[in-house]
């Protein structure tokens, strides 16, 4: 499909180029004229050069604007990608903390599992705090 699209663009540009060529080789466009820009007069040049010059200036300005937009959008994309990675990391951490919690049957409370602090302390309170922190991290 992309190949067909590029072929259509090329064909349209080719046809437009030939139309412009045949238009500008006609006698009225070969006549010379001077143009006044504010207080300055240009030298006598063919009219088709004015048209071609306007086209080149417009094309260059469009490319500059596109380049500025591209750089700005790339910067935004980089920042959003970085932010997305940070959020994914936070979600992964929160999921890991939630996996270490197991509900106590019938109480609705959570207790810590597979976590050994090494001193044999009861981790029920720590598990509840961890769950509350995880829920706060996930909620917007």
N, C-alpha and C positions, 0 to 999 in steps of 0.2 A: 504494500500500500504506500509506503514511504517513497519507493522508487517511482510510482505513478504520480505522486504529488510533486516530486522534484522534476519529473519530466514535464508536467503541466506548467510549472513555474518557468522552466527553461524555455519552453515553446512560447509562452506569453512574452517573456523578455526578448526573445529573438524576433518575434513579430513586431513588437513595439520598437525595437531598434531599427528595423527596416523602414517602418513608417516614419520615424524621425529622420533617418538618412534621406529618404526620398522627399520629405518635406523641406529639409534644409538645403538641398541642392537646387531648389527652385530659385529663380532670379531675384525675387524680392528680398530673400534672406541674405543674398550676397552683397546687397547694397551696404555702404558704410554709413555710419552715423556716430555722432558724438553724444554722450550722455552727460547730464549735469547731476553731480552728486553733491548736495548742499551748495557750496560755492565753487566747487572744483569741476572743471570740464575734462572728460576723458578724451584721449586721442580718437581719431576716426578709425573705427574698426567695424568689421561686418556684424550685422545684426545677429547672426547665428552664434557668434562668440558671446554675446550678452546672454542669450538663452542658455548656452552651454555653461557659462560661468555661474549663472544663477542656479543651475542644476547641481554643479559641483559644490557650491557654497551650501546649498540646502542639504545635499547628501552628507557633506562633512559635518554640518551641525547636527544632523540626525544621528550620525555615528557617535559623535561626542556625547550626546544626550543618552544614547543607548549604553555607552560605556560607563557613564556615571551611574545610571540606574543599575547596571549589571554589578558593578563593584559594591554599591549600596546593598543590593539584595543578597549578594554573596556574603557580605558581612552579617546581615540579619540571619541568613541561613546558618552561618557558623555559630552565632550566639544561640539560636534556637536549638541546634543540634547539641551543643554543649549542655544547655539547660535540660534537654530531653535525656541525655545520658546521666546527668545528676539525678533527675527524677526517677529514672529506671533503677539507679543504684539505691536510692532511698526506698523504693518499693521492694527491691530484692532484700534489703536489710530488714524491712518490716515483716516480710513474709518469713524470713529466717527466724525472726524473734517469735512470730506467731506459731511456727512449727514446733518451737520448744515448749509451748504451752499446751496443756491437756485439760479439758473440762473435768471437774470433779462431779461424778454422777449424783444427780438429785440436788445439788447445791447451787449450780449455776456459776460457781466460782472456778477459777483456774489455778492450777498449780504447775510449777516448773517441772519439766522432765528432762532427762538426759543433760542435766546441768549440775556438775559437782564442783562447788566452790572450794572444796578441799578441807573445810573446817567443820563440815557436817551440819551447817546451819539450816534452819527451816526456810525454804525459798518460796513459800506460799505468798507472802506479802510482796516479795520481789517480783514474782510472776504476775501479780495483779498490777503492779506499777508498770511492768514491761508491757502488759496488754494495753493499759490506758495510754502509754506513750505511743504504742504502735497505732492505736485507733486515732489518736490526735494527728499522727504523721500522715495517715491515709486520708482523713477528712479534709476537704478544701477549706 
